[in-house]
Amino acid sequence: MTHILLYTDKLSEGYVILFTGLVIVFSGLLLLTLFFKFGLPFMLYIYKIITKGPDKKVAEISSKVNEEFTGEVAAAISMAIYMYLDVKHDNENAILTIKQARKLYSPWSSKIYGAYNKRL
Amino acid sequence: MKKIILIFGVLSLLVFIRPVLGFNTNSTNSEVSARSYEDDITVAEGFVSEAFNGIKQFYQYTGFANAESGNIIMILIGIIFIYLGIKFDYEPLLLIPIGTGVILGNIPFVAGNQTGIYEAGSVLNYLYFGVVKGIYPPLIFLGIGAMTDFSSLIANPKLMLLGAAAQIGVFATFLGALYLGFNLPEAGAIGIIGGADGPTAIFLSSKLANGINVLADGTTVKNLIGPIAIAAYSYMALVPVIQPPIMKLLTTKKERLIRMKPPRAVSQKEKMIFPIVALLLTTFISPSALPLLGMLFFGNLLKESGRTERLADTARTKLIDIVTILLGVTVGASTQADIFITKDSMLIFALGAISFVIATMGGLLFAKFMNLFLKGDDKLNPLIGAAGVSAVPDSARVVHTEGLKADPQNYLLMHAMAPNVAGVIGSAIAAGIILSFLG
């Protein structure tokens, strides 16, 4: 059992862990730093060379692909979105909160009135 | 009319409770035959004593009979947590579930009825399972990953080092805990409080200080998950209180005025590559942190891939909410007074406060140190170093408000997010290292 030897002095092992831990954390994040500083631009550069040619421009996208998508369809969709977001009313708030009514007293629910009425 | 109803009601009430109060022995039915009278008495006496016993037994099961001072103190603490969350808006999403959990866990009860969180088979115990086995933290990390925008980090990778610098708090606390006489695994779990990251702290303490593991010299480690989690979360909530004085102490007015140049725009490709590369690099360095870092970067990939918006949306809203609720309540409930109020818990709380201070100082000082090598508008505002203690996004917000206090036109939030998220990665790596050393 070699590791029992290590346990004989907790503090010295503590220091070992302290320093190696810090070094590893730093080197790990340093590695990430270096990669994103230098590695990533290089990768993107390579990717550009592999794919060649610039990205498509808007003008080059053919409108023939979507011939079935007419102006009416677009209008219907936009109408639906507009109705859903702004106009539709019957989508009520699902949160139920009992609020204190401003008017505390009403003869309609008064017990005293009920009692008096019965006596009469 | 009303009076008549009242009198009738009182009379009927008296009639009903008369047997309970024992008035029945010389009751009105004296004219009935002797035998039935005796029967009545025995029945009545049996009824009375049974009723009394029932009430006595019921009382034995109530919280009033079993309450101890510890329970009352913890319930008060729970209420204070809730108050802090509501009144001062200190991380209410954490403090209110935890505060409620603290109250739940400290309602006094009779042991053995599968009620308490530490009793096998109780509902709370099943929910606590996710904490004990470290299931919740990776799920939280998935949500954090799906929420986090790493672009400021990608734009300025050197800020990653600030996240590493703040981890000095972890290791310094670890050493402090060793000096105070904790075992190595316990000290490791306590140290991670300095990472200022609740899920990481729970994850590591569930692996190291879970009350199950046996050390080489035959002693069992203590179960410190509750105190560590509570300490980590409460200090995270108190970041707006702890950090500003240290920031003011360690930075000059001139340094606080430094304006950093706005981060460059980051392309979508870079954002997509980041989680994959960072996942590979960090988990190869520290495989023990795989559950945390894996889920973190997986969540981020869901967000940035642009094809899995639904999954990302669930991860960063519903899923993380559900897990936060369960985690908060069960961690809170794990503070059951007879297990929680110990000398160790107090020490852990003291160490936790110190570790936050050291971590903040580490970040600030390292930012100043980096400034020695940087020129012109590359210079860092040292305040953002303080955001290196993860505590996402609270410490970044604190940095931002402190920066605004020095210069109302200096918006640091974007810059502070970089060390902030780097701190999350850093503390997860640190947890992995500690786990691989001591696990």
Interface residues (C-beta under 8 A of the other chain):
Chain A: M1 H3 I4 Y7 K10 L11 E13 G14 Y15 I17 L18 T20 G21 L22 I24 V25 F26 S27 G28 L29 L30 L31 L32 T33 L34 F35 F36 K37 G39 L40 M43 L44 Y47 A115 K118 R119
Chain B: M1 K2 L153 I154 P157 K158 M160 L161 G163 A164 A165 Q167 I168 V170 F171 A172 F174 L175 L178 Y179 N183 L184 A187 G188 L215 A216 D217 S267 K269 E270 I273 F274 V277 A278 L281 T282 I285 S286 A422 I425 G426 I429 A430 I433 I434 F437 L438
